[in-house]
Amino acid sequence: MSFNCEVCNSNSSGIHFGASVCRACSAFFRRSVSRNQEYSCRRNGDCKMGTEQGVMCKKCRFVKCETIGMKKDSVQKHRDIYGKRLPIFQPIFLPTPFLNQIGGMYKKLELDRIEVYQFYEPPRYVNYKQNIEILLREFYLISDWIYNSFNGYAALPTDQKDVLIRHFYFQFLNLESGFRSSQRRRNDVWFLPSGDFIDCVNLESFFHDPDEIQPISSEEAVRLFSPSFESYHRNVSIPMITDHVDFMEFLALVTLILFPTGLEGQSDDCVEISRRVRDTVQKEIIHYFKNTKNSEDAPIRMGNILSMLPNLERSSRRFTEDIELRRVLKAFPVNVDFYEKCLMKF
């Protein structure tokens, strides 16, 4: 049985903020509350609601949301769990043009994510299947982002792009989640690009799928696969929290994992491009340290940041191996595109 949205009468997607509404009205209510928007009506509050009306009056739409029982405090509750998005990037006025450019493009990626995920439910804990759906969607966003952000990458032939992005993607997800943990001083959740998160304290909920019969129980899945999360905390999130990794350092790490050398299938031309990019980034981050850190601390800081790279690859390798094991065991059915596009190759 299907139900109609109580605001606009289109198809409802479920209960959002206490009422049965569509995703569009849910997103409208969330944005209105989170931004503390105030609207006015040209017809003294007598506008008709419905998609057939074209652009609906925002004032009357919001009043209707409240009238049917949508709760403002539910929006705040969801936002409190996750926290606000990271601050909009402001360029560092130092001779770091490459990193400044990447920072500006990362801002665009965040704006693209807001657009892509705006009709989703408020940030929530997700299970394994929901997580894979997010990561597959994110793969296409990230592919476009690095193509438009890194000239060296865009100039490569298709086969070399594939070599780099397969090595990069899962490490980037781990690095980005670790950076968000560092910014928010939280190690109990895994932050996802959509704004959702994985409950690392209660992994049984992550490995539970209420819609399908599972070949193995949630408890058994935790026993088999929780070491992946322990490796992530040990190698990525805890070191990044401990060292208070900042945004410029994060950008440097992003670039270094995108342009490695010595990968299987990597051409000589690709290696040369990677070397040039790595040299540029390391020179800029050294200059950044010299201008923002104590001169005696700069070399130590550089060493600490670079030492995160093998830890990041170690953690990502463990996750990849466990995902492959789940595939072999047929423990969790997953879209085949995820395996073919997103997993690291060693």
Rosetta blueprint (number, residue, H / E / L):
1 M L
2 S L
3 F L
4 N E
5 C L
6 E L
7 V L
8 C L
9 N L
10 S L
11 N E
12 S L
13 S L
14 G L
15 I E
16 H E
17 F L
18 G L
19 A E
20 S E
21 V L
22 C L
23 R H
24 A H
25 C H
26 S H
27 A H
28 F H
29 F H
30 R H
31 R H
32 S H
33 V H
34 S H
35 R L
36 N L
37 Q L
38 E L
39 Y L
40 S L
41 C L
42 R L
43 R L
44 N L
45 G L
46 D L
47 C L
48 K L
49 M L
50 G L
51 T H
52 E H
53 Q H
54 G L
55 V L
56 M L
57 C L
58 K H
59 K H
60 C H
61 R H
62 F H
63 V H
64 K H
65 C H
66 E H
67 T H
68 I L
69 G L
70 M L
71 K L
72 K H
73 D H
74 S H
75 V H
76 Q H
77 K H
78 H H
79 R H
80 D H
81 I H
82 Y H
83 G L
84 K L
85 R L
86 L L
87 P L
88 I L
89 F L
90 Q L
91 P L
92 I L
93 F L
94 L L
95 P L
96 T L
97 P H
98 F H
99 L H
100 N H
101 Q H
102 I H
103 G H
104 G H
105 M H
106 Y H
107 K H
108 K H
109 L H
110 E H
111 L H
112 D H
113 R H
114 I H
115 E H
116 V H
117 Y H
118 Q L
119 F L
120 Y L
121 E L
122 P L
123 P L
124 R L
125 Y E
126 V L
127 N L
128 Y H
129 K H
130 Q H
131 N H
132 I H
133 E H
134 I H
135 L H
136 L H
137 R H
138 E H
139 F H
140 Y H
141 L H
142 I H
143 S H
144 D H
145 W H
146 I H
147 Y H
148 N H
149 S H
150 F L
151 N H
152 G H
153 Y H
154 A H
155 A L
156 L L
157 P L
158 T H
159 D H
160 Q H
161 K H
162 D H
163 V H
164 L H
165 I H
166 R H
167 H H
168 F H
169 Y H
170 F H
171 Q H
172 F H
173 L H
174 N H
175 L H
176 E H
177 S H
178 G H
179 F H
180 R H
181 S H
182 S H
183 Q H
184 R H
185 R L
186 R L
187 N L
188 D L
189 V E
190 W E
191 F E
192 L L
193 P L
194 S L
195 G L
196 D L
197 F E
198 I E
199 D E
200 C L
201 V L
202 N L
203 L H
204 E H
205 S H
206 F H
207 F L
208 H L
209 D L
210 P L
211 D L
212 E L
213 I L
214 Q L
215 P L
216 I L
217 S L
218 S H
219 E H
220 E H
221 A H
222 V H
223 R H
224 L H
225 F H
226 S H
227 P H
228 S H
229 F H
230 E H
231 S H
232 Y H
233 H H
234 R H
235 N H
236 V H
237 S H
238 I H
239 P H
240 M H
241 I H
242 T H
243 D L
244 H L
245 V L
246 D L
247 F H
248 M H
249 E H
250 F H
251 L H
252 A H
253 L H
254 V H
255 T H
256 L H
257 I H
258 L H
259 F L
260 P L
261 T L
262 G L
263 L L
264 E L
265 G L
266 Q L
267 S L
268 D H
269 D H
270 C H
271 V H
272 E H
273 I H
274 S H
275 R H
276 R H
277 V H
278 R H
279 D H
280 T H
281 V H
282 Q H
283 K H
284 E H
285 I H
286 I H
287 H H
288 Y H
289 F H
290 K H
291 N H
292 T H
293 K L
294 N L
295 S L
296 E L
297 D L
298 A H
299 P H
300 I H
301 R H
302 M H
303 G H
304 N H
305 I H
306 L H
307 S L
308 M H
309 L H
310 P H
311 N H
312 L H
313 E H
314 R H
315 S H
316 S H
317 R H
318 R H
319 F H
320 T H
321 E H
322 D H
323 I H
324 E H
325 L H
326 R H
327 R H
328 V H
329 L H
330 K L
331 A L
332 F L
333 P L
334 V L
335 N L
336 V H
337 D H
338 F H
339 Y H
340 E H
341 K H
342 C L
343 L L
344 M L
345 K L
346 F L
